[in-house]
Amino acid sequence: MALNSSSQEMVKTREQVKELRKEKKNSEENASPKRQVRVRLFPIWLRIIAIILIMVVSVLAGALVGYSVMGDGKASDTFKKETWTHIVNLINEE
């Protein structure tokens, strides 16, 4: 079965494309790996500070709810020194 000239050219171009792909793949394997630079929206130090602040707010909100809602105390008394001194004395009392 004879190939006409356009078919022969097509076969050549296919072979050329395959060879170019092989060369590109080999050159990529031999090249040093490029490291992609990642730009973060929030830097790590800002994330750590945000987590610490969220934890502090959570503890304060928990103390407020625990003392005023569950413990039937005044919300304004939650953060007074006398209140916490009394709580520590109750805990340490034998």
PyMOL Python script that loads the backbone (N, CA, C, O; Angstrom):
from pymol import cmd

cmd.read_pdbstr("""\
ATOM      1  N   MET A   1       0.853  -1.158   0.000  1.00  0.00           N
ATOM      2  CA  MET A   1       0.000   0.000   0.000  1.00  0.00           C
ATOM      3  C   MET A   1       0.907   1.231   0.000  1.00  0.00           C
ATOM      4  O   MET A   1       1.730   1.414   0.897  1.00  0.00           O
ATOM      5  N   ALA A   2       0.745   2.036  -0.983  1.00  0.00           N
ATOM      6  CA  ALA A   2       1.610   3.197  -1.158  1.00  0.00           C
ATOM      7  C   ALA A   2       0.981   4.410  -0.482  1.00  0.00           C
ATOM      8  O   ALA A   2      -0.233   4.609  -0.536  1.00  0.00           O
ATOM      9  N   LEU A   3       1.823   5.211   0.151  1.00  0.00           N
ATOM     10  CA  LEU A   3       1.358   6.428   0.787  1.00  0.00           C
ATOM     11  C   LEU A   3       1.575   7.605  -0.152  1.00  0.00           C
ATOM     12  O   LEU A   3       2.619   7.711  -0.795  1.00  0.00           O
ATOM     13  N   ASN A   4       0.596   8.477  -0.228  1.00  0.00           N
ATOM     14  CA  ASN A   4       0.802   9.657  -1.051  1.00  0.00           C
ATOM     15  C   ASN A   4       1.681  10.642  -0.290  1.00  0.00           C
ATOM     16  O   ASN A   4       2.017  10.389   0.867  1.00  0.00           O
ATOM     17  N   SER A   5       2.053  11.737  -0.898  1.00  0.00           N
ATOM     18  CA  SER A   5       3.031  12.658  -0.319  1.00  0.00           C
ATOM     19  C   SER A   5       2.497  13.333   0.953  1.00  0.00           C
ATOM     20  O   SER A   5       3.259  13.536   1.899  1.00  0.00           O
ATOM     21  N   SER A   6       1.214  13.680   0.995  1.00  0.00           N
ATOM     22  CA  SER A   6       0.676  14.328   2.193  1.00  0.00           C
ATOM     23  C   SER A   6       0.664  13.359   3.373  1.00  0.00           C
ATOM     24  O   SER A   6       0.903  13.766   4.510  1.00  0.00           O
ATOM     25  N   SER A   7       0.392  12.103   3.116  1.00  0.00           N
ATOM     26  CA  SER A   7       0.405  11.107   4.186  1.00  0.00           C
ATOM     27  C   SER A   7       1.815  10.887   4.701  1.00  0.00           C
ATOM     28  O   SER A   7       2.027  10.709   5.900  1.00  0.00           O
ATOM     29  N   GLN A   8       2.782  10.902   3.787  1.00  0.00           N
ATOM     30  CA  GLN A   8       4.171  10.735   4.196  1.00  0.00           C
ATOM     31  C   GLN A   8       4.625  11.918   5.059  1.00  0.00           C
ATOM     32  O   GLN A   8       5.335  11.744   6.049  1.00  0.00           O
ATOM     33  N   GLU A   9       4.200  13.123   4.664  1.00  0.00           N
ATOM     34  CA  GLU A   9       4.557  14.299   5.453  1.00  0.00           C
ATOM     35  C   GLU A   9       3.919  14.223   6.846  1.00  0.00           C
ATOM     36  O   GLU A   9       4.528  14.612   7.843  1.00  0.00           O
ATOM     37  N   MET A  10       2.691  13.719   6.895  1.00  0.00           N
ATOM     38  CA  MET A  10       1.987  13.579   8.160  1.00  0.00           C
ATOM     39  C   MET A  10       2.712  12.601   9.075  1.00  0.00           C
ATOM     40  O   MET A  10       2.836  12.841  10.276  1.00  0.00           O
ATOM     41  N   VAL A  11       3.184  11.511   8.511  1.00  0.00           N
ATOM     42  CA  VAL A  11       3.920  10.524   9.289  1.00  0.00           C
ATOM     43  C   VAL A  11       5.206  11.149   9.797  1.00  0.00           C
ATOM     44  O   VAL A  11       5.597  10.911  10.940  1.00  0.00           O
ATOM     45  N   LYS A  12       5.868  11.943   8.969  1.00  0.00           N
ATOM     46  CA  LYS A  12       7.098  12.602   9.392  1.00  0.00           C
ATOM     47  C   LYS A  12       6.822  13.562  10.548  1.00  0.00           C
ATOM     48  O   LYS A  12       7.554  13.582  11.537  1.00  0.00           O
ATOM     49  N   THR A  13       5.784  14.340  10.417  1.00  0.00           N
ATOM     50  CA  THR A  13       5.503  15.309  11.465  1.00  0.00           C
ATOM     51  C   THR A  13       5.126  14.609  12.767  1.00  0.00           C
ATOM     52  O   THR A  13       5.494  15.086  13.841  1.00  0.00           O
ATOM     53  N   ARG A  14       4.418  13.515  12.703  1.00  0.00           N
ATOM     54  CA  ARG A  14       4.088  12.762  13.910  1.00  0.00           C
ATOM     55  C   ARG A  14       5.349  12.246  14.587  1.00  0.00           C
ATOM     56  O   ARG A  14       5.501  12.316  15.807  1.00  0.00           O
ATOM     57  N   GLU A  15       6.245  11.727  13.760  1.00  0.00           N
ATOM     58  CA  GLU A  15       7.502  11.227  14.313  1.00  0.00           C
ATOM     59  C   GLU A  15       8.319  12.371  14.912  1.00  0.00           C
ATOM     60  O   GLU A  15       8.950  12.216  15.958  1.00  0.00           O
ATOM     61  N   GLN A  16       8.299  13.505  14.245  1.00  0.00           N
ATOM     62  CA  GLN A  16       9.032  14.660  14.750  1.00  0.00           C
ATOM     63  C   GLN A  16       8.438  15.142  16.078  1.00  0.00           C
ATOM     64  O   GLN A  16       9.169  15.500  17.002  1.00  0.00           O
ATOM     65  N   VAL A  17       7.108  15.145  16.158  1.00  0.00           N
ATOM     66  CA  VAL A  17       6.452  15.565  17.393  1.00  0.00           C
ATOM     67  C   VAL A  17       6.807  14.613  18.526  1.00  0.00           C
ATOM     68  O   VAL A  17       7.090  15.053  19.640  1.00  0.00           O
ATOM     69  N   LYS A  18       6.796  13.320  18.251  1.00  0.00           N
ATOM     70  CA  LYS A  18       7.158  12.336  19.273  1.00  0.00           C
ATOM     71  C   LYS A  18       8.593  12.551  19.739  1.00  0.00           C
ATOM     72  O   LYS A  18       8.886  12.492  20.933  1.00  0.00           O
ATOM     73  N   GLU A  19       9.476  12.799  18.785  1.00  0.00           N
ATOM     74  CA  GLU A  19      10.880  12.993  19.129  1.00  0.00           C
ATOM     75  C   GLU A  19      11.076  14.284  19.940  1.00  0.00           C
ATOM     76  O   GLU A  19      11.854  14.313  20.893  1.00  0.00           O
ATOM     77  N   LEU A  20      10.377  15.324  19.558  1.00  0.00           N
ATOM     78  CA  LEU A  20      10.455  16.573  20.320  1.00  0.00           C
ATOM     79  C   LEU A  20       9.947  16.388  21.746  1.00  0.00           C
ATOM     80  O   LEU A  20      10.523  16.933  22.688  1.00  0.00           O
ATOM     81  N   ARG A  21       8.887  15.632  21.903  1.00  0.00           N
ATOM     82  CA  ARG A  21       8.357  15.369  23.240  1.00  0.00           C
ATOM     83  C   ARG A  21       9.374  14.604  24.088  1.00  0.00           C
ATOM     84  O   ARG A  21       9.552  14.897  25.270  1.00  0.00           O
ATOM     85  N   LYS A  22      10.042  13.615  23.472  1.00  0.00           N
ATOM     86  CA  LYS A  22      11.052  12.848  24.191  1.00  0.00           C
ATOM     87  C   LYS A  22      12.208  13.748  24.617  1.00  0.00           C
ATOM     88  O   LYS A  22      12.690  13.660  25.747  1.00  0.00           O
ATOM     89  N   GLU A  23      12.648  14.613  23.705  1.00  0.00           N
ATOM     90  CA  GLU A  23      13.745  15.525  24.029  1.00  0.00           C
ATOM     91  C   GLU A  23      13.363  16.474  25.157  1.00  0.00           C
ATOM     92  O   GLU A  23      14.162  16.744  26.054  1.00  0.00           O
ATOM     93  N   LYS A  24      12.141  16.973  25.103  1.00  0.00           N
ATOM     94  CA  LYS A  24      11.676  17.894  26.147  1.00  0.00           C
ATOM     95  C   LYS A  24      11.608  17.180  27.485  1.00  0.00           C
ATOM     96  O   LYS A  24      12.002  17.735  28.511  1.00  0.00           O
ATOM     97  N   LYS A  25      11.114  15.957  27.478  1.00  0.00           N
ATOM     98  CA  LYS A  25      11.010  15.185  28.714  1.00  0.00           C
ATOM     99  C   LYS A  25      12.395  14.917  29.284  1.00  0.00           C
ATOM    100  O   LYS A  25      12.602  15.043  30.491  1.00  0.00           O
ATOM    101  N   ASN A  26      13.342  14.552  28.434  1.00  0.00           N
ATOM    102  CA  ASN A  26      14.714  14.292  28.893  1.00  0.00           C
ATOM    103  C   ASN A  26      15.364  15.560  29.432  1.00  0.00           C
ATOM    104  O   ASN A  26      16.069  15.515  30.440  1.00  0.00           O
ATOM    105  N   SER A  27      15.135  16.673  28.777  1.00  0.00           N
ATOM    106  CA  SER A  27      15.742  17.920  29.253  1.00  0.00           C
ATOM    107  C   SER A  27      15.128  18.347  30.586  1.00  0.00           C
ATOM    108  O   SER A  27      15.823  18.910  31.432  1.00  0.00           O
ATOM    109  N   GLU A  28      13.832  18.085  30.783  1.00  0.00           N
ATOM    110  CA  GLU A  28      13.183  18.420  32.058  1.00  0.00           C
ATOM    111  C   GLU A  28      13.705  17.539  33.189  1.00  0.00           C
ATOM    112  O   GLU A  28      13.859  17.998  34.321  1.00  0.00           O
ATOM    113  N   GLU A  29      13.974  16.280  32.879  1.00  0.00           N
ATOM    114  CA  GLU A  29      14.491  15.364  33.900  1.00  0.00           C
ATOM    115  C   GLU A  29      15.915  15.740  34.296  1.00  0.00           C
ATOM    116  O   GLU A  29      16.290  15.616  35.462  1.00  0.00           O
ATOM    117  N   ASN A  30      16.704  16.197  33.331  1.00  0.00           N
ATOM    118  CA  ASN A  30      18.092  16.538  33.607  1.00  0.00           C
ATOM    119  C   ASN A  30      18.238  17.914  34.252  1.00  0.00           C
ATOM    120  O   ASN A  30      19.231  18.185  34.928  1.00  0.00           O
ATOM    121  N   ALA A  31      17.265  18.766  34.045  1.00  0.00           N
ATOM    122  CA  ALA A  31      17.345  20.106  34.613  1.00  0.00           C
ATOM    123  C   ALA A  31      17.123  20.051  36.118  1.00  0.00           C
ATOM    124  O   ALA A  31      16.463  19.145  36.627  1.00  0.00           O
ATOM    125  N   SER A  32      17.681  21.029  36.821  1.00  0.00           N
ATOM    126  CA  SER A  32      17.487  21.069  38.266  1.00  0.00           C
ATOM    127  C   SER A  32      16.025  21.418  38.557  1.00  0.00           C
ATOM    128  O   SER A  32      15.435  22.253  37.871  1.00  0.00           O
ATOM    129  N   PRO A  33      15.448  20.785  39.563  1.00  0.00           N
ATOM    130  CA  PRO A  33      14.034  21.046  39.853  1.00  0.00           C
ATOM    131  C   PRO A  33      13.841  22.481  40.336  1.00  0.00           C
ATOM    132  O   PRO A  33      14.548  22.944  41.231  1.00  0.00           O
ATOM    133  N   LYS A  34      12.903  23.163  39.750  1.00  0.00           N
ATOM    134  CA  LYS A  34      12.614  24.536  40.142  1.00  0.00           C
ATOM    135  C   LYS A  34      11.582  24.510  41.248  1.00  0.00           C
ATOM    136  O   LYS A  34      10.587  23.788  41.190  1.00  0.00           O
ATOM    137  N   ARG A  35      11.850  25.311  42.246  1.00  0.00           N
ATOM    138  CA  ARG A  35      10.964  25.359  43.391  1.00  0.00           C
ATOM    139  C   ARG A  35       9.975  26.492  43.200  1.00  0.00           C
ATOM    140  O   ARG A  35      10.353  27.630  42.920  1.00  0.00           O
ATOM    141  N   GLN A  36       8.726  26.168  43.355  1.00  0.00           N
ATOM    142  CA  GLN A  36       7.694  27.184  43.186  1.00  0.00           C
ATOM    143  C   GLN A  36       7.574  27.994  44.473  1.00  0.00           C
ATOM    144  O   GLN A  36       7.445  27.437  45.563  1.00  0.00           O
ATOM    145  N   VAL A  37       7.618  29.296  44.330  1.00  0.00           N
ATOM    146  CA  VAL A  37       7.516  30.178  45.488  1.00  0.00           C
ATOM    147  C   VAL A  37       6.055  30.316  45.853  1.00  0.00           C
ATOM    148  O   VAL A  37       5.209  30.595  45.004  1.00  0.00           O
ATOM    149  N   ARG A  38       5.770  30.115  47.137  1.00  0.00           N
ATOM    150  CA  ARG A  38       4.390  30.173  47.602  1.00  0.00           C
ATOM    151  C   ARG A  38       4.194  31.456  48.393  1.00  0.00           C
ATOM    152  O   ARG A  38       4.887  31.706  49.379  1.00  0.00           O
ATOM    153  N   VAL A  39       3.258  32.249  47.955  1.00  0.00           N
ATOM    154  CA  VAL A  39       2.959  33.488  48.651  1.00  0.00           C
ATOM    155  C   VAL A  39       1.719  33.252  49.498  1.00  0.00           C
ATOM    156  O   VAL A  39       0.643  32.940  48.988  1.00  0.00           O
ATOM    157  N   ARG A  40       1.897  33.407  50.802  1.00  0.00           N
ATOM    158  CA  ARG A  40       0.780  33.164  51.712  1.00  0.00           C
ATOM    159  C   ARG A  40       0.015  34.450  51.953  1.00  0.00           C
ATOM    160  O   ARG A  40       0.597  35.532  52.027  1.00  0.00           O
ATOM    161  N   LEU A  41      -1.304  34.319  52.075  1.00  0.00           N
ATOM    162  CA  LEU A  41      -2.139  35.471  52.360  1.00  0.00           C
ATOM    163  C   LEU A  41      -1.868  35.986  53.775  1.00  0.00           C
ATOM    164  O   LEU A  41      -1.766  37.193  53.998  1.00  0.00           O
ATOM    165  N   PHE A  42      -1.754  35.060  54.720  1.00  0.00           N
ATOM    166  CA  PHE A  42      -1.411  35.404  56.095  1.00  0.00           C
ATOM    167  C   PHE A  42      -0.094  34.713  56.432  1.00  0.00           C
ATOM    168  O   PHE A  42      -0.009  33.489  56.338  1.00  0.00           O
ATOM    169  N   PRO A  43       0.931  35.462  56.818  1.00  0.00           N
ATOM    170  CA  PRO A  43       2.203  34.826  57.183  1.00  0.00           C
ATOM    171  C   PRO A  43       2.036  33.922  58.406  1.00  0.00           C
ATOM    172  O   PRO A  43       1.073  34.048  59.162  1.00  0.00           O
ATOM    173  N   ILE A  44       2.975  33.028  58.580  1.00  0.00           N
ATOM    174  CA  ILE A  44       2.888  32.060  59.672  1.00  0.00           C
ATOM    175  C   ILE A  44       2.886  32.767  61.021  1.00  0.00           C
ATOM    176  O   ILE A  44       2.124  32.383  61.908  1.00  0.00           O
ATOM    177  N   TRP A  45       3.719  33.790  61.200  1.00  0.00           N
ATOM    178  CA  TRP A  45       3.756  34.498  62.484  1.00  0.00           C
ATOM    179  C   TRP A  45       2.418  35.148  62.791  1.00  0.00           C
ATOM    180  O   TRP A  45       2.018  35.221  63.953  1.00  0.00           O
ATOM    181  N   LEU A  46       1.717  35.623  61.756  1.00  0.00           N
ATOM    182  CA  LEU A  46       0.404  36.227  61.974  1.00  0.00           C
ATOM    183  C   LEU A  46      -0.629  35.162  62.332  1.00  0.00           C
ATOM    184  O   LEU A  46      -1.537  35.413  63.124  1.00  0.00           O
ATOM    185  N   ARG A  47      -0.489  33.984  61.752  1.00  0.00           N
ATOM    186  CA  ARG A  47      -1.392  32.876  62.092  1.00  0.00           C
ATOM    187  C   ARG A  47      -1.224  32.469  63.551  1.00  0.00           C
ATOM    188  O   ARG A  47      -2.205  32.216  64.250  1.00  0.00           O
ATOM    189  N   ILE A  48       0.025  32.409  64.005  1.00  0.00           N
ATOM    190  CA  ILE A  48       0.285  32.020  65.400  1.00  0.00           C
ATOM    191  C   ILE A  48      -0.319  33.050  66.348  1.00  0.00           C
ATOM    192  O   ILE A  48      -0.962  32.693  67.335  1.00  0.00           O
ATOM    193  N   ILE A  49      -0.110  34.318  66.047  1.00  0.00           N
ATOM    194  CA  ILE A  49      -0.683  35.375  66.892  1.00  0.00           C
ATOM    195  C   ILE A  49      -2.208  35.302  66.883  1.00  0.00           C
ATOM    196  O   ILE A  49      -2.842  35.465  67.925  1.00  0.00           O
ATOM    197  N   ALA A  50      -2.796  35.058  65.717  1.00  0.00           N
ATOM    198  CA  ALA A  50      -4.256  34.964  65.623  1.00  0.00           C
ATOM    199  C   ALA A  50      -4.777  33.788  66.447  1.00  0.00           C
ATOM    200  O   ALA A  50      -5.798  33.917  67.122  1.00  0.00           O
ATOM    201  N   ILE A  51      -4.100  32.659  66.403  1.00  0.00           N
ATOM    202  CA  ILE A  51      -4.528  31.488  67.174  1.00  0.00           C
ATOM    203  C   ILE A  51      -4.433  31.767  68.668  1.00  0.00           C
ATOM    204  O   ILE A  51      -5.327  31.397  69.429  1.00  0.00           O
ATOM    205  N   ILE A  52      -3.352  32.418  69.092  1.00  0.00           N
ATOM    206  CA  ILE A  52      -3.201  32.752  70.518  1.00  0.00           C
ATOM    207  C   ILE A  52      -4.314  33.703  70.957  1.00  0.00           C
ATOM    208  O   ILE A  52      -4.902  33.525  72.023  1.00  0.00           O
ATOM    209  N   LEU A  53      -4.599  34.705  70.138  1.00  0.00           N
ATOM    210  CA  LEU A  53      -5.681  35.646  70.479  1.00  0.00           C
ATOM    211  C   LEU A  53      -7.040  34.951  70.541  1.00  0.00           C
ATOM    212  O   LEU A  53      -7.845  35.234  71.429  1.00  0.00           O
ATOM    213  N   ILE A  54      -7.292  34.053  69.608  1.00  0.00           N
ATOM    214  CA  ILE A  54      -8.561  33.312  69.622  1.00  0.00           C
ATOM    215  C   ILE A  54      -8.665  32.458  70.884  1.00  0.00           C
ATOM    216  O   ILE A  54      -9.738  32.352  71.479  1.00  0.00           O
ATOM    217  N   MET A  55      -7.553  31.849  71.289  1.00  0.00           N
ATOM    218  CA  MET A  55      -7.574  31.030  72.505  1.00  0.00           C
ATOM    219  C   MET A  55      -7.837  31.889  73.742  1.00  0.00           C
ATOM    220  O   MET A  55      -8.608  31.495  74.617  1.00  0.00           O
ATOM    221  N   VAL A  56      -7.199  33.063  73.819  1.00  0.00           N
ATOM    222  CA  VAL A  56      -7.404  33.946  74.965  1.00  0.00           C
ATOM    223  C   VAL A  56      -8.851  34.413  75.032  1.00  0.00           C
ATOM    224  O   VAL A  56      -9.461  34.411  76.101  1.00  0.00           O
ATOM    225  N   VAL A  57      -9.401  34.813  73.886  1.00  0.00           N
ATOM    226  CA  VAL A  57     -10.798  35.262  73.845  1.00  0.00           C
ATOM    227  C   VAL A  57     -11.724  34.116  74.245  1.00  0.00           C
ATOM    228  O   VAL A  57     -12.709  34.337  74.949  1.00  0.00           O
ATOM    229  N   SER A  58     -11.421  32.900  73.806  1.00  0.00           N
ATOM    230  CA  SER A  58     -12.252  31.746  74.154  1.00  0.00           C
ATOM    231  C   SER A  58     -12.234  31.465  75.654  1.00  0.00           C
ATOM    232  O   SER A  58     -13.274  31.178  76.247  1.00  0.00           O
ATOM    233  N   VAL A  59     -11.060  31.546  76.264  1.00  0.00           N
ATOM    234  CA  VAL A  59     -10.960  31.308  77.703  1.00  0.00           C
ATOM    235  C   VAL A  59     -11.725  32.381  78.470  1.00  0.00           C
ATOM    236  O   VAL A  59     -12.455  32.075  79.413  1.00  0.00           O
ATOM    237  N   LEU A  60     -11.558  33.637  78.064  1.00  0.00           N
ATOM    238  CA  LEU A  60     -12.270  34.724  78.737  1.00  0.00           C
ATOM    239  C   LEU A  60     -13.784  34.591  78.569  1.00  0.00           C
ATOM    240  O   LEU A  60     -14.536  34.806  79.520  1.00  0.00           O
ATOM    241  N   ALA A  61     -14.227  34.238  77.367  1.00  0.00           N
ATOM    242  CA  ALA A  61     -15.661  34.057  77.134  1.00  0.00           C
ATOM    243  C   ALA A  61     -16.192  32.870  77.941  1.00  0.00           C
ATOM    244  O   ALA A  61     -17.307  32.921  78.458  1.00  0.00           O
ATOM    245  N   GLY A  62     -15.400  31.808  78.049  1.00  0.00           N
ATOM    246  CA  GLY A  62     -15.806  30.655  78.844  1.00  0.00           C
ATOM    247  C   GLY A  62     -15.922  30.990  80.317  1.00  0.00           C
ATOM    248  O   GLY A  62     -16.847  30.541  80.994  1.00  0.00           O
ATOM    249  N   ALA A  63     -14.979  31.784  80.814  1.00  0.00           N
ATOM    250  CA  ALA A  63     -15.045  32.201  82.222  1.00  0.00           C
ATOM    251  C   ALA A  63     -16.260  33.087  82.456  1.00  0.00           C
ATOM    252  O   ALA A  63     -16.936  32.958  83.476  1.00  0.00           O
ATOM    253  N   LEU A  64     -16.536  33.969  81.536  1.00  0.00           N
ATOM    254  CA  LEU A  64     -17.684  34.865  81.657  1.00  0.00           C
ATOM    255  C   LEU A  64     -18.991  34.084  81.666  1.00  0.00           C
ATOM    256  O   LEU A  64     -19.853  34.321  82.512  1.00  0.00           O
ATOM    257  N   VAL A  65     -19.137  33.167  80.741  1.00  0.00           N
ATOM    258  CA  VAL A  65     -20.367  32.366  80.673  1.00  0.00           C
ATOM    259  C   VAL A  65     -20.463  31.440  81.879  1.00  0.00           C
ATOM    260  O   VAL A  65     -21.535  31.288  82.465  1.00  0.00           O
ATOM    261  N   GLY A  66     -19.356  30.828  82.248  1.00  0.00           N
ATOM    262  CA  GLY A  66     -19.374  29.908  83.378  1.00  0.00           C
ATOM    263  C   GLY A  66     -19.721  30.586  84.691  1.00  0.00           C
ATOM    264  O   GLY A  66     -20.473  30.038  85.496  1.00  0.00           O
ATOM    265  N   TYR A  67     -19.181  31.768  84.911  1.00  0.00           N
ATOM    266  CA  TYR A  67     -19.418  32.447  86.190  1.00  0.00           C
ATOM    267  C   TYR A  67     -20.769  33.145  86.219  1.00  0.00           C
ATOM    268  O   TYR A  67     -21.485  33.072  87.218  1.00  0.00           O
ATOM    269  N   SER A  68     -21.124  33.823  85.128  1.00  0.00           N
ATOM    270  CA  SER A  68     -22.348  34.627  85.167  1.00  0.00           C
ATOM    271  C   SER A  68     -23.602  33.831  84.808  1.00  0.00           C
ATOM    272  O   SER A  68     -24.642  34.034  85.434  1.00  0.00           O
ATOM    273  N   VAL A  69     -23.541  32.950  83.842  1.00  0.00           N
ATOM    274  CA  VAL A  69     -24.740  32.222  83.405  1.00  0.00           C
ATOM    275  C   VAL A  69     -24.936  30.951  84.224  1.00  0.00           C
ATOM    276  O   VAL A  69     -26.005  30.725  84.790  1.00  0.00           O
ATOM    277  N   MET A  70     -23.906  30.133  84.282  1.00  0.00           N
ATOM    278  CA  MET A  70     -24.038  28.852  84.977  1.00  0.00           C
ATOM    279  C   MET A  70     -23.902  28.998  86.490  1.00  0.00           C
ATOM    280  O   MET A  70     -24.503  28.238  87.248  1.00  0.00           O
ATOM    281  N   GLY A  71     -23.109  29.981  86.925  1.00  0.00           N
ATOM    282  CA  GLY A  71     -22.860  30.135  88.348  1.00  0.00           C
ATOM    283  C   GLY A  71     -23.724  31.179  89.015  1.00  0.00           C
ATOM    284  O   GLY A  71     -23.579  31.418  90.214  1.00  0.00           O
ATOM    285  N   ASP A  72     -24.607  31.801  88.283  1.00  0.00           N
ATOM    286  CA  ASP A  72     -25.523  32.812  88.815  1.00  0.00           C
ATOM    287  C   ASP A  72     -24.806  33.994  89.466  1.00  0.00           C
ATOM    288  O   ASP A  72     -25.328  34.583  90.412  1.00  0.00           O
ATOM    289  N   GLY A  73     -23.620  34.348  88.974  1.00  0.00           N
ATOM    290  CA  GLY A  73     -22.911  35.518  89.472  1.00  0.00           C
ATOM    291  C   GLY A  73     -23.123  36.686  88.521  1.00  0.00           C
ATOM    292  O   GLY A  73     -23.738  36.542  87.465  1.00  0.00           O
ATOM    293  N   LYS A  74     -22.606  37.842  88.910  1.00  0.00           N
ATOM    294  CA  LYS A  74     -22.700  39.010  88.045  1.00  0.00           C
ATOM    295  C   LYS A  74     -21.599  38.939  86.989  1.00  0.00           C
ATOM    296  O   LYS A  74     -20.471  38.540  87.279  1.00  0.00           O
ATOM    297  N   ALA A  75     -21.937  39.325  85.779  1.00  0.00           N
ATOM    298  CA  ALA A  75     -20.952  39.296  84.695  1.00  0.00           C
ATOM    299  C   ALA A  75     -19.797  40.251  84.965  1.00  0.00           C
ATOM    300  O   ALA A  75     -18.662  39.980  84.574  1.00  0.00           O
ATOM    301  N   SER A  76     -20.082  41.369  85.634  1.00  0.00           N
ATOM    302  CA  SER A  76     -19.020  42.335  85.915  1.00  0.00           C
ATOM    303  C   SER A  76     -18.051  41.836  86.982  1.00  0.00           C
ATOM    304  O   SER A  76     -16.923  42.323  87.064  1.00  0.00           O
ATOM    305  N   ASP A  77     -18.469  40.884  87.792  1.00  0.00           N
ATOM    306  CA  ASP A  77     -17.603  40.335  88.838  1.00  0.00           C
ATOM    307  C   ASP A  77     -16.656  39.251  88.318  1.00  0.00           C
ATOM    308  O   ASP A  77     -15.759  38.809  89.036  1.00  0.00           O
ATOM    309  N   THR A  78     -16.855  38.833  87.089  1.00  0.00           N
ATOM    310  CA  THR A  78     -16.083  37.711  86.555  1.00  0.00           C
ATOM    311  C   THR A  78     -14.585  37.979  86.569  1.00  0.00           C
ATOM    312  O   THR A  78     -13.806  37.075  86.871  1.00  0.00           O
ATOM    313  N   PHE A  79     -14.167  39.181  86.254  1.00  0.00           N
ATOM    314  CA  PHE A  79     -12.746  39.454  86.100  1.00  0.00           C
ATOM    315  C   PHE A  79     -12.153  40.261  87.256  1.00  0.00           C
ATOM    316  O   PHE A  79     -11.094  40.871  87.107  1.00  0.00           O
ATOM    317  N   LYS A  80     -12.814  40.266  88.381  1.00  0.00           N
ATOM    318  CA  LYS A  80     -12.263  40.932  89.570  1.00  0.00           C
ATOM    319  C   LYS A  80     -11.300  39.987  90.291  1.00  0.00           C
ATOM    320  O   LYS A  80     -11.483  38.769  90.288  1.00  0.00           O
ATOM    321  N   LYS A  81     -10.286  40.566  90.900  1.00  0.00           N
ATOM    322  CA  LYS A  81      -9.279  39.764  91.587  1.00  0.00           C
ATOM    323  C   LYS A  81      -9.874  39.020  92.783  1.00  0.00           C
ATOM    324  O   LYS A  81      -9.499  37.880  93.057  1.00  0.00           O
ATOM    325  N   GLU A  82     -10.801  39.666  93.492  1.00  0.00           N
ATOM    326  CA  GLU A  82     -11.400  39.037  94.675  1.00  0.00           C
ATOM    327  C   GLU A  82     -12.163  37.766  94.303  1.00  0.00           C
ATOM    328  O   GLU A  82     -12.167  36.794  95.059  1.00  0.00           O
ATOM    329  N   THR A  83     -12.801  37.779  93.150  1.00  0.00           N
ATOM    330  CA  THR A  83     -13.549  36.597  92.707  1.00  0.00           C
ATOM    331  C   THR A  83     -12.615  35.412  92.507  1.00  0.00           C
ATOM    332  O   THR A  83     -12.907  34.304  92.956  1.00  0.00           O
ATOM    333  N   TRP A  84     -11.489  35.644  91.833  1.00  0.00           N
ATOM    334  CA  TRP A  84     -10.558  34.557  91.552  1.00  0.00           C
ATOM    335  C   TRP A  84      -9.809  34.124  92.809  1.00  0.00           C
ATOM    336  O   TRP A  84      -9.461  32.953  92.954  1.00  0.00           O
ATOM    337  N   THR A  85      -9.565  35.052  93.701  1.00  0.00           N
ATOM    338  CA  THR A  85      -8.955  34.678  94.983  1.00  0.00           C
ATOM    339  C   THR A  85      -9.893  33.755  95.753  1.00  0.00           C
ATOM    340  O   THR A  85      -9.457  32.768  96.346  1.00  0.00           O
ATOM    341  N   HIS A  86     -11.165  34.078  95.740  1.00  0.00           N
ATOM    342  CA  HIS A  86     -12.153  33.239  96.418  1.00  0.00           C
ATOM    343  C   HIS A  86     -12.230  31.864  95.774  1.00  0.00           C
ATOM    344  O   HIS A  86     -12.322  30.859  96.479  1.00  0.00           O
ATOM    345  N   ILE A  87     -12.194  31.801  94.432  1.00  0.00           N
ATOM    346  CA  ILE A  87     -12.267  30.506  93.723  1.00  0.00           C
ATOM    347  C   ILE A  87     -11.037  29.666  94.051  1.00  0.00           C
ATOM    348  O   ILE A  87     -11.161  28.466  94.297  1.00  0.00           O
ATOM    349  N   VAL A  88      -9.849  30.279  94.057  1.00  0.00           N
ATOM    350  CA  VAL A  88      -8.614  29.538  94.373  1.00  0.00           C
ATOM    351  C   VAL A  88      -8.654  29.053  95.821  1.00  0.00           C
ATOM    352  O   VAL A  88      -8.215  27.939  96.107  1.00  0.00           O
ATOM    353  N   ASN A  89      -9.167  29.860  96.727  1.00  0.00           N
ATOM    354  CA  ASN A  89      -9.283  29.420  98.127  1.00  0.00           C
ATOM    355  C   ASN A  89     -10.240  28.260  98.280  1.00  0.00           C
ATOM    356  O   ASN A  89      -9.992  27.365  99.088  1.00  0.00           O
ATOM    357  N   LEU A  90     -11.343  28.249  97.516  1.00  0.00           N
ATOM    358  CA  LEU A  90     -12.267  27.129  97.560  1.00  0.00           C
ATOM    359  C   LEU A  90     -11.626  25.843  97.051  1.00  0.00           C
ATOM    360  O   LEU A  90     -11.861  24.761  97.591  1.00  0.00           O
ATOM    361  N   ILE A  91     -10.822  25.974  96.018  1.00  0.00           N
ATOM    362  CA  ILE A  91     -10.175  24.797  95.423  1.00  0.00           C
ATOM    363  C   ILE A  91      -9.104  24.240  96.365  1.00  0.00           C
ATOM    364  O   ILE A  91      -8.990  23.024  96.526  1.00  0.00           O
ATOM    365  N   ASN A  92      -8.325  25.120  96.982  1.00  0.00           N
ATOM    366  CA  ASN A  92      -7.214  24.682  97.852  1.00  0.00           C
ATOM    367  C   ASN A  92      -7.655  24.327  99.266  1.00  0.00           C
ATOM    368  O   ASN A  92      -6.861  23.783 100.035  1.00  0.00           O
ATOM    369  N   GLU A  93      -8.867  24.612  99.618  1.00  0.00           N
ATOM    370  CA  GLU A  93      -9.368  24.316 100.962  1.00  0.00           C
ATOM    371  C   GLU A  93      -9.496  22.809 101.129  1.00  0.00           C
ATOM    372  O   GLU A  93      -9.954  22.108 100.227  1.00  0.00           O
ATOM    373  N   GLU A  94      -9.089  22.325 102.289  1.00  0.00           N
ATOM    374  CA  GLU A  94      -9.167  20.873 102.526  1.00  0.00           C
ATOM    375  C   GLU A  94     -10.281  20.496 103.406  1.00  0.00           C
ATOM    376  O   GLU A  94     -10.470  19.314 103.692  1.00  0.00           O
TER     377      GLU A  94
END
""", "prot")
cmd.dss("prot")
cmd.show_as("cartoon", "prot")
cmd.util.cbc("prot")
cmd.orient("prot")
